[in-house]
Amino acid sequence: MDLTDGSFVLELPYADDRELIMDILKYVADVEVVWTGSLKKRVRSEIQKMADTG
């Protein structure tokens, strides 16, 4: 779904969130996980781990 600001919403099914999280982390500066489920928490956790290790 294209938004008026030029961004878009991508919705896709997935079975294993590990691969999806890796894809999200590749583009972390340019993406936002808007679903408030466990995926968003896992992405935040991975980002925090990366920040902590440095």
CHARMM internal coordinates of N, CA and C (Angstrom, degrees):
IC EDIT
DIST 1 N 1 CA 1.4434
DIST 1 CA 1 C 1.5296
ANGL 1 N 1 CA 1 C 107.99
DIST 1 C 2 N 1.3028
ANGL 1 CA 1 C 2 N 117.54
DIHE 1 N 1 CA 1 C 2 N 121.99
DIST 2 N 2 CA 1.4618
ANGL 1 C 2 N 2 CA 122.31
DIHE 1 CA 1 C 2 N 2 CA 177.06
DIST 2 CA 2 C 1.5238
ANGL 2 N 2 CA 2 C 109.57
DIHE 1 C 2 N 2 CA 2 C -80.69
DIST 2 C 3 N 1.3239
ANGL 2 CA 2 C 3 N 115.76
DIHE 2 N 2 CA 2 C 3 N 138.86
DIST 3 N 3 CA 1.4562
ANGL 2 C 3 N 3 CA 121.60
DIHE 2 CA 2 C 3 N 3 CA 178.08
DIST 3 CA 3 C 1.5225
ANGL 3 N 3 CA 3 C 109.76
DIHE 2 C 3 N 3 CA 3 C -105.00
DIST 3 C 4 N 1.3130
ANGL 3 CA 3 C 4 N 117.35
DIHE 3 N 3 CA 3 C 4 N 162.96
DIST 4 N 4 CA 1.4651
ANGL 3 C 4 N 4 CA 121.42
DIHE 3 CA 3 C 4 N 4 CA -175.66
DIST 4 CA 4 C 1.5214
ANGL 4 N 4 CA 4 C 113.20
DIHE 3 C 4 N 4 CA 4 C -66.26
DIST 4 C 5 N 1.3297
ANGL 4 CA 4 C 5 N 118.23
DIHE 4 N 4 CA 4 C 5 N -21.72
DIST 5 N 5 CA 1.4630
ANGL 4 C 5 N 5 CA 120.46
DIHE 4 CA 4 C 5 N 5 CA -179.56
DIST 5 CA 5 C 1.5262
ANGL 5 N 5 CA 5 C 113.00
DIHE 4 C 5 N 5 CA 5 C -87.37
DIST 5 C 6 N 1.3361
ANGL 5 CA 5 C 6 N 116.92
DIHE 5 N 5 CA 5 C 6 N 6.06
DIST 6 N 6 CA 1.4566
ANGL 5 C 6 N 6 CA 120.55
DIHE 5 CA 5 C 6 N 6 CA 179.09
DIST 6 CA 6 C 1.5150
ANGL 6 N 6 CA 6 C 113.92
DIHE 5 C 6 N 6 CA 6 C 94.36
DIST 6 C 7 N 1.3068
ANGL 6 CA 6 C 7 N 117.22
DIHE 6 N 6 CA 6 C 7 N -10.24
DIST 7 N 7 CA 1.4571
ANGL 6 C 7 N 7 CA 120.09
DIHE 6 CA 6 C 7 N 7 CA 177.04
DIST 7 CA 7 C 1.5231
ANGL 7 N 7 CA 7 C 109.05
DIHE 6 C 7 N 7 CA 7 C -86.18
DIST 7 C 8 N 1.3082
ANGL 7 CA 7 C 8 N 116.29
DIHE 7 N 7 CA 7 C 8 N 176.04
DIST 8 N 8 CA 1.4615
ANGL 7 C 8 N 8 CA 119.28
DIHE 7 CA 7 C 8 N 8 CA 178.50
DIST 8 CA 8 C 1.5148
ANGL 8 N 8 CA 8 C 110.27
DIHE 7 C 8 N 8 CA 8 C -146.24
DIST 8 C 9 N 1.3056
ANGL 8 CA 8 C 9 N 115.22
DIHE 8 N 8 CA 8 C 9 N 159.49
DIST 9 N 9 CA 1.4577
ANGL 8 C 9 N 9 CA 122.65
DIHE 8 CA 8 C 9 N 9 CA 177.96
DIST 9 CA 9 C 1.5219
ANGL 9 N 9 CA 9 C 107.50
DIHE 8 C 9 N 9 CA 9 C -104.10
DIST 9 C 10 N 1.3081
ANGL 9 CA 9 C 10 N 115.72
DIHE 9 N 9 CA 9 C 10 N 127.36
DIST 10 N 10 CA 1.4525
ANGL 9 C 10 N 10 CA 121.79
DIHE 9 CA 9 C 10 N 10 CA 178.66
DIST 10 CA 10 C 1.5219
ANGL 10 N 10 CA 10 C 108.17
DIHE 9 C 10 N 10 CA 10 C -111.53
DIST 10 C 11 N 1.3034
ANGL 10 CA 10 C 11 N 116.62
DIHE 10 N 10 CA 10 C 11 N 119.90
DIST 11 N 11 CA 1.4607
ANGL 10 C 11 N 11 CA 122.05
DIHE 10 CA 10 C 11 N 11 CA 177.23
DIST 11 CA 11 C 1.5200
ANGL 11 N 11 CA 11 C 108.00
DIHE 10 C 11 N 11 CA 11 C -114.46
DIST 11 C 12 N 1.3357
ANGL 11 CA 11 C 12 N 116.92
DIHE 11 N 11 CA 11 C 12 N 128.07
DIST 12 N 12 CA 1.4409
ANGL 11 C 12 N 12 CA 118.74
DIHE 11 CA 11 C 12 N 12 CA 179.18
DIST 12 CA 12 C 1.5179
ANGL 12 N 12 CA 12 C 110.46
DIHE 11 C 12 N 12 CA 12 C -148.70
DIST 12 C 13 N 1.3147
ANGL 12 CA 12 C 13 N 116.69
DIHE 12 N 12 CA 12 C 13 N 146.01
DIST 13 N 13 CA 1.4613
ANGL 12 C 13 N 13 CA 119.92
DIHE 12 CA 12 C 13 N 13 CA 176.87
DIST 13 CA 13 C 1.5295
ANGL 13 N 13 CA 13 C 109.64
DIHE 12 C 13 N 13 CA 13 C -78.28
DIST 13 C 14 N 1.3106
ANGL 13 CA 13 C 14 N 116.16
DIHE 13 N 13 CA 13 C 14 N 152.79
DIST 14 N 14 CA 1.4558
ANGL 13 C 14 N 14 CA 120.13
DIHE 13 CA 13 C 14 N 14 CA 176.18
DIST 14 CA 14 C 1.5207
ANGL 14 N 14 CA 14 C 108.96
DIHE 13 C 14 N 14 CA 14 C -152.46
DIST 14 C 15 N 1.3077
ANGL 14 CA 14 C 15 N 115.75
DIHE 14 N 14 CA 14 C 15 N 150.57
DIST 15 N 15 CA 1.4572
ANGL 14 C 15 N 15 CA 120.95
DIHE 14 CA 14 C 15 N 15 CA -179.52
DIST 15 CA 15 C 1.5216
ANGL 15 N 15 CA 15 C 110.99
DIHE 14 C 15 N 15 CA 15 C -101.76
DIST 15 C 16 N 1.3203
ANGL 15 CA 15 C 16 N 116.34
DIHE 15 N 15 CA 15 C 16 N -36.91
DIST 16 N 16 CA 1.4644
ANGL 15 C 16 N 16 CA 121.43
DIHE 15 CA 15 C 16 N 16 CA -176.59
DIST 16 CA 16 C 1.5219
ANGL 16 N 16 CA 16 C 108.07
DIHE 15 C 16 N 16 CA 16 C -122.25
DIST 16 C 17 N 1.3205
ANGL 16 CA 16 C 17 N 116.96
DIHE 16 N 16 CA 16 C 17 N 112.33
DIST 17 N 17 CA 1.4627
ANGL 16 C 17 N 17 CA 119.09
DIHE 16 CA 16 C 17 N 17 CA -174.38
DIST 17 CA 17 C 1.5221
ANGL 17 N 17 CA 17 C 113.87
DIHE 16 C 17 N 17 CA 17 C -72.57
DIST 17 C 18 N 1.3222
ANGL 17 CA 17 C 18 N 119.10
DIHE 17 N 17 CA 17 C 18 N -13.25
DIST 18 N 18 CA 1.4722
ANGL 17 C 18 N 18 CA 120.12
DIHE 17 CA 17 C 18 N 18 CA -179.88
DIST 18 CA 18 C 1.5256
ANGL 18 N 18 CA 18 C 111.50
DIHE 17 C 18 N 18 CA 18 C -61.42
DIST 18 C 19 N 1.3177
ANGL 18 CA 18 C 19 N 117.08
DIHE 18 N 18 CA 18 C 19 N -45.40
DIST 19 N 19 CA 1.4651
ANGL 18 C 19 N 19 CA 119.78
DIHE 18 CA 18 C 19 N 19 CA 179.97
DIST 19 CA 19 C 1.5251
ANGL 19 N 19 CA 19 C 111.01
DIHE 18 C 19 N 19 CA 19 C -67.69
DIST 19 C 20 N 1.3111
ANGL 19 CA 19 C 20 N 117.02
DIHE 19 N 19 CA 19 C 20 N -40.83
DIST 20 N 20 CA 1.4604
ANGL 19 C 20 N 20 CA 120.71
DIHE 19 CA 19 C 20 N 20 CA 178.45
DIST 20 CA 20 C 1.5277
ANGL 20 N 20 CA 20 C 110.72
DIHE 19 C 20 N 20 CA 20 C -63.22
DIST 20 C 21 N 1.3239
ANGL 20 CA 20 C 21 N 117.60
DIHE 20 N 20 CA 20 C 21 N -41.51
DIST 21 N 21 CA 1.4666
ANGL 20 C 21 N 21 CA 121.42
DIHE 20 CA 20 C 21 N 21 CA 178.53
DIST 21 CA 21 C 1.5234
ANGL 21 N 21 CA 21 C 110.34
DIHE 20 C 21 N 21 CA 21 C -62.04
DIST 21 C 22 N 1.3208
ANGL 21 CA 21 C 22 N 117.66
DIHE 21 N 21 CA 21 C 22 N -41.77
DIST 22 N 22 CA 1.4647
ANGL 21 C 22 N 22 CA 120.22
DIHE 21 CA 21 C 22 N 22 CA 178.17
DIST 22 CA 22 C 1.5316
ANGL 22 N 22 CA 22 C 110.81
DIHE 21 C 22 N 22 CA 22 C -61.34
DIST 22 C 23 N 1.3225
ANGL 22 CA 22 C 23 N 116.93
DIHE 22 N 22 CA 22 C 23 N -40.49
DIST 23 N 23 CA 1.4689
ANGL 22 C 23 N 23 CA 120.00
DIHE 22 CA 22 C 23 N 23 CA 177.39
DIST 23 CA 23 C 1.5236
ANGL 23 N 23 CA 23 C 111.13
DIHE 22 C 23 N 23 CA 23 C -65.50
DIST 23 C 24 N 1.3115
ANGL 23 CA 23 C 24 N 117.38
DIHE 23 N 23 CA 23 C 24 N -41.32
DIST 24 N 24 CA 1.4697
ANGL 23 C 24 N 24 CA 121.02
DIHE 23 CA 23 C 24 N 24 CA 177.95
DIST 24 CA 24 C 1.5219
ANGL 24 N 24 CA 24 C 110.15
DIHE 23 C 24 N 24 CA 24 C -61.87
DIST 24 C 25 N 1.3294
ANGL 24 CA 24 C 25 N 117.08
DIHE 24 N 24 CA 24 C 25 N -43.26
DIST 25 N 25 CA 1.4618
ANGL 24 C 25 N 25 CA 120.72
DIHE 24 CA 24 C 25 N 25 CA -178.03
DIST 25 CA 25 C 1.5286
ANGL 25 N 25 CA 25 C 112.27
DIHE 24 C 25 N 25 CA 25 C -65.99
DIST 25 C 26 N 1.3130
ANGL 25 CA 25 C 26 N 117.90
DIHE 25 N 25 CA 25 C 26 N -26.77
DIST 26 N 26 CA 1.4706
ANGL 25 C 26 N 26 CA 120.57
DIHE 25 CA 25 C 26 N 26 CA 176.65
DIST 26 CA 26 C 1.5246
ANGL 26 N 26 CA 26 C 111.29
DIHE 25 C 26 N 26 CA 26 C -62.01
DIST 26 C 27 N 1.3270
ANGL 26 CA 26 C 27 N 115.67
DIHE 26 N 26 CA 26 C 27 N -31.20
DIST 27 N 27 CA 1.4613
ANGL 26 C 27 N 27 CA 121.19
DIHE 26 CA 26 C 27 N 27 CA -174.58
DIST 27 CA 27 C 1.5228
ANGL 27 N 27 CA 27 C 111.62
DIHE 26 C 27 N 27 CA 27 C -119.49
DIST 27 C 28 N 1.3255
ANGL 27 CA 27 C 28 N 116.58
DIHE 27 N 27 CA 27 C 28 N 26.70
DIST 28 N 28 CA 1.4672
ANGL 27 C 28 N 28 CA 121.27
DIHE 27 CA 27 C 28 N 28 CA -169.97
DIST 28 CA 28 C 1.5308
ANGL 28 N 28 CA 28 C 113.45
DIHE 27 C 28 N 28 CA 28 C -55.46
DIST 28 C 29 N 1.3082
ANGL 28 CA 28 C 29 N 118.29
DIHE 28 N 28 CA 28 C 29 N -31.27
DIST 29 N 29 CA 1.4655
ANGL 28 C 29 N 29 CA 120.09
DIHE 28 CA 28 C 29 N 29 CA -179.96
DIST 29 CA 29 C 1.5238
ANGL 29 N 29 CA 29 C 112.11
DIHE 28 C 29 N 29 CA 29 C -72.90
DIST 29 C 30 N 1.3252
ANGL 29 CA 29 C 30 N 116.46
DIHE 29 N 29 CA 29 C 30 N -17.45
DIST 30 N 30 CA 1.4621
ANGL 29 C 30 N 30 CA 120.34
DIHE 29 CA 29 C 30 N 30 CA -174.51
DIST 30 CA 30 C 1.5234
ANGL 30 N 30 CA 30 C 114.32
DIHE 29 C 30 N 30 CA 30 C -116.28
DIST 30 C 31 N 1.3254
ANGL 30 CA 30 C 31 N 117.77
DIHE 30 N 30 CA 30 C 31 N 3.51
DIST 31 N 31 CA 1.4678
ANGL 30 C 31 N 31 CA 120.08
DIHE 30 CA 30 C 31 N 31 CA -177.21
DIST 31 CA 31 C 1.5227
ANGL 31 N 31 CA 31 C 111.12
DIHE 30 C 31 N 31 CA 31 C -125.55
DIST 31 C 32 N 1.3145
ANGL 31 CA 31 C 32 N 114.46
DIHE 31 N 31 CA 31 C 32 N 159.76
DIST 32 N 32 CA 1.4609
ANGL 31 C 32 N 32 CA 121.77
DIHE 31 CA 31 C 32 N 32 CA 173.99
DIST 32 CA 32 C 1.5241
ANGL 32 N 32 CA 32 C 107.38
DIHE 31 C 32 N 32 CA 32 C -138.70
DIST 32 C 33 N 1.3201
ANGL 32 CA 32 C 33 N 115.94
DIHE 32 N 32 CA 32 C 33 N 126.65
DIST 33 N 33 CA 1.4599
ANGL 32 C 33 N 33 CA 120.13
DIHE 32 CA 32 C 33 N 33 CA 175.24
DIST 33 CA 33 C 1.5203
ANGL 33 N 33 CA 33 C 106.41
DIHE 32 C 33 N 33 CA 33 C -84.97
DIST 33 C 34 N 1.3189
ANGL 33 CA 33 C 34 N 116.51
DIHE 33 N 33 CA 33 C 34 N 115.29
DIST 34 N 34 CA 1.4613
ANGL 33 C 34 N 34 CA 119.80
DIHE 33 CA 33 C 34 N 34 CA -174.94
DIST 34 CA 34 C 1.5196
ANGL 34 N 34 CA 34 C 112.76
DIHE 33 C 34 N 34 CA 34 C -97.62
DIST 34 C 35 N 1.3076
ANGL 34 CA 34 C 35 N 117.77
DIHE 34 N 34 CA 34 C 35 N -15.55
DIST 35 N 35 CA 1.4512
ANGL 34 C 35 N 35 CA 120.13
DIHE 34 CA 34 C 35 N 35 CA 177.03
DIST 35 CA 35 C 1.5179
ANGL 35 N 35 CA 35 C 108.31
DIHE 34 C 35 N 35 CA 35 C -73.90
DIST 35 C 36 N 1.3100
ANGL 35 CA 35 C 36 N 117.92
DIHE 35 N 35 CA 35 C 36 N 134.78
DIST 36 N 36 CA 1.4631
ANGL 35 C 36 N 36 CA 120.88
DIHE 35 CA 35 C 36 N 36 CA -173.12
DIST 36 CA 36 C 1.5183
ANGL 36 N 36 CA 36 C 113.42
DIHE 35 C 36 N 36 CA 36 C -93.00
DIST 36 C 37 N 1.3084
ANGL 36 CA 36 C 37 N 117.78
DIHE 36 N 36 CA 36 C 37 N 14.16
DIST 37 N 37 CA 1.4583
ANGL 36 C 37 N 37 CA 121.37
DIHE 36 CA 36 C 37 N 37 CA -179.48
DIST 37 CA 37 C 1.5175
ANGL 37 N 37 CA 37 C 112.65
DIHE 36 C 37 N 37 CA 37 C -79.25
DIST 37 C 38 N 1.3069
ANGL 37 CA 37 C 38 N 115.00
DIHE 37 N 37 CA 37 C 38 N -162.29
DIST 38 N 38 CA 1.4596
ANGL 37 C 38 N 38 CA 121.11
DIHE 37 CA 37 C 38 N 38 CA -175.78
DIST 38 CA 38 C 1.5246
ANGL 38 N 38 CA 38 C 112.67
DIHE 37 C 38 N 38 CA 38 C -64.63
DIST 38 C 39 N 1.3280
ANGL 38 CA 38 C 39 N 118.29
DIHE 38 N 38 CA 38 C 39 N -26.16
DIST 39 N 39 CA 1.4654
ANGL 38 C 39 N 39 CA 120.20
DIHE 38 CA 38 C 39 N 39 CA 179.50
DIST 39 CA 39 C 1.5207
ANGL 39 N 39 CA 39 C 110.73
DIHE 38 C 39 N 39 CA 39 C -60.03
DIST 39 C 40 N 1.3059
ANGL 39 CA 39 C 40 N 117.53
DIHE 39 N 39 CA 39 C 40 N -45.74
DIST 40 N 40 CA 1.4627
ANGL 39 C 40 N 40 CA 121.32
DIHE 39 CA 39 C 40 N 40 CA -179.73
DIST 40 CA 40 C 1.5285
ANGL 40 N 40 CA 40 C 110.34
DIHE 39 C 40 N 40 CA 40 C -60.97
DIST 40 C 41 N 1.3185
ANGL 40 CA 40 C 41 N 117.29
DIHE 40 N 40 CA 40 C 41 N -41.61
DIST 41 N 41 CA 1.4661
ANGL 40 C 41 N 41 CA 121.48
DIHE 40 CA 40 C 41 N 41 CA 178.50
DIST 41 CA 41 C 1.5194
ANGL 41 N 41 CA 41 C 111.16
DIHE 40 C 41 N 41 CA 41 C -64.41
DIST 41 C 42 N 1.3300
ANGL 41 CA 41 C 42 N 117.01
DIHE 41 N 41 CA 41 C 42 N -40.93
DIST 42 N 42 CA 1.4635
ANGL 41 C 42 N 42 CA 120.57
DIHE 41 CA 41 C 42 N 42 CA 179.62
DIST 42 CA 42 C 1.5229
ANGL 42 N 42 CA 42 C 111.07
DIHE 41 C 42 N 42 CA 42 C -66.18
DIST 42 C 43 N 1.3282
ANGL 42 CA 42 C 43 N 117.44
DIHE 42 N 42 CA 42 C 43 N -40.42
DIST 43 N 43 CA 1.4662
ANGL 42 C 43 N 43 CA 120.52
DIHE 42 CA 42 C 43 N 43 CA 178.24
DIST 43 CA 43 C 1.5224
ANGL 43 N 43 CA 43 C 109.81
DIHE 42 C 43 N 43 CA 43 C -63.57
DIST 43 C 44 N 1.3216
ANGL 43 CA 43 C 44 N 117.43
DIHE 43 N 43 CA 43 C 44 N -45.23
DIST 44 N 44 CA 1.4720
ANGL 43 C 44 N 44 CA 120.66
DIHE 43 CA 43 C 44 N 44 CA 177.44
DIST 44 CA 44 C 1.5229
ANGL 44 N 44 CA 44 C 111.00
DIHE 43 C 44 N 44 CA 44 C -58.71
DIST 44 C 45 N 1.3180
ANGL 44 CA 44 C 45 N 116.43
DIHE 44 N 44 CA 44 C 45 N -42.83
DIST 45 N 45 CA 1.4597
ANGL 44 C 45 N 45 CA 121.11
DIHE 44 CA 44 C 45 N 45 CA 179.87
DIST 45 CA 45 C 1.5258
ANGL 45 N 45 CA 45 C 111.08
DIHE 44 C 45 N 45 CA 45 C -61.61
DIST 45 C 46 N 1.3177
ANGL 45 CA 45 C 46 N 117.37
DIHE 45 N 45 CA 45 C 46 N -43.83
DIST 46 N 46 CA 1.4637
ANGL 45 C 46 N 46 CA 120.99
DIHE 45 CA 45 C 46 N 46 CA 179.13
DIST 46 CA 46 C 1.5284
ANGL 46 N 46 CA 46 C 111.16
DIHE 45 C 46 N 46 CA 46 C -64.96
DIST 46 C 47 N 1.3116
ANGL 46 CA 46 C 47 N 117.58
DIHE 46 N 46 CA 46 C 47 N -40.11
DIST 47 N 47 CA 1.4642
ANGL 46 C 47 N 47 CA 121.07
DIHE 46 CA 46 C 47 N 47 CA 177.62
DIST 47 CA 47 C 1.5202
ANGL 47 N 47 CA 47 C 109.91
DIHE 46 C 47 N 47 CA 47 C -63.69
DIST 47 C 48 N 1.3260
ANGL 47 CA 47 C 48 N 117.59
DIHE 47 N 47 CA 47 C 48 N -41.77
DIST 48 N 48 CA 1.4666
ANGL 47 C 48 N 48 CA 121.24
DIHE 47 CA 47 C 48 N 48 CA 178.90
DIST 48 CA 48 C 1.5247
ANGL 48 N 48 CA 48 C 110.74
DIHE 47 C 48 N 48 CA 48 C -63.87
DIST 48 C 49 N 1.3217
ANGL 48 CA 48 C 49 N 117.70
DIHE 48 N 48 CA 48 C 49 N -41.68
DIST 49 N 49 CA 1.4671
ANGL 48 C 49 N 49 CA 121.04
DIHE 48 CA 48 C 49 N 49 CA 177.41
DIST 49 CA 49 C 1.5207
ANGL 49 N 49 CA 49 C 110.46
DIHE 48 C 49 N 49 CA 49 C -59.75
DIST 49 C 50 N 1.3360
ANGL 49 CA 49 C 50 N 116.47
DIHE 49 N 49 CA 49 C 50 N -42.91
DIST 50 N 50 CA 1.4618
ANGL 49 C 50 N 50 CA 120.33
DIHE 49 CA 49 C 50 N 50 CA 179.42
DIST 50 CA 50 C 1.5232
ANGL 50 N 50 CA 50 C 110.57
DIHE 49 C 50 N 50 CA 50 C -63.84
DIST 50 C 51 N 1.3173
ANGL 50 CA 50 C 51 N 117.57
DIHE 50 N 50 CA 50 C 51 N -40.09
DIST 51 N 51 CA 1.4653
ANGL 50 C 51 N 51 CA 121.37
DIHE 50 CA 50 C 51 N 51 CA -179.92
DIST 51 CA 51 C 1.5238
ANGL 51 N 51 CA 51 C 110.80
DIHE 50 C 51 N 51 CA 51 C -67.78
DIST 51 C 52 N 1.3187
ANGL 51 CA 51 C 52 N 116.76
DIHE 51 N 51 CA 51 C 52 N -38.36
DIST 52 N 52 CA 1.4608
ANGL 51 C 52 N 52 CA 120.99
DIHE 51 CA 51 C 52 N 52 CA -178.55
DIST 52 CA 52 C 1.5218
ANGL 52 N 52 CA 52 C 112.72
DIHE 51 C 52 N 52 CA 52 C -69.21
DIST 52 C 53 N 1.3241
ANGL 52 CA 52 C 53 N 117.41
DIHE 52 N 52 CA 52 C 53 N -30.05
DIST 53 N 53 CA 1.4591
ANGL 52 C 53 N 53 CA 120.34
DIHE 52 CA 52 C 53 N 53 CA -178.01
DIST 53 CA 53 C 1.5195
ANGL 53 N 53 CA 53 C 112.42
DIHE 52 C 53 N 53 CA 53 C -94.28
DIST 53 C 54 N 1.3028
ANGL 53 CA 53 C 54 N 115.48
DIHE 53 N 53 CA 53 C 54 N -5.56
DIST 54 N 54 CA 1.2913
ANGL 53 C 54 N 54 CA 121.08
DIHE 53 CA 53 C 54 N 54 CA 177.74
DIST 54 CA 54 C 1.3134
ANGL 54 N 54 CA 54 C 169.43
DIHE 53 C 54 N 54 CA 54 C 59.28
END
COOR INIT
IC SEED 1 N 1 CA 1 C
IC BUILD
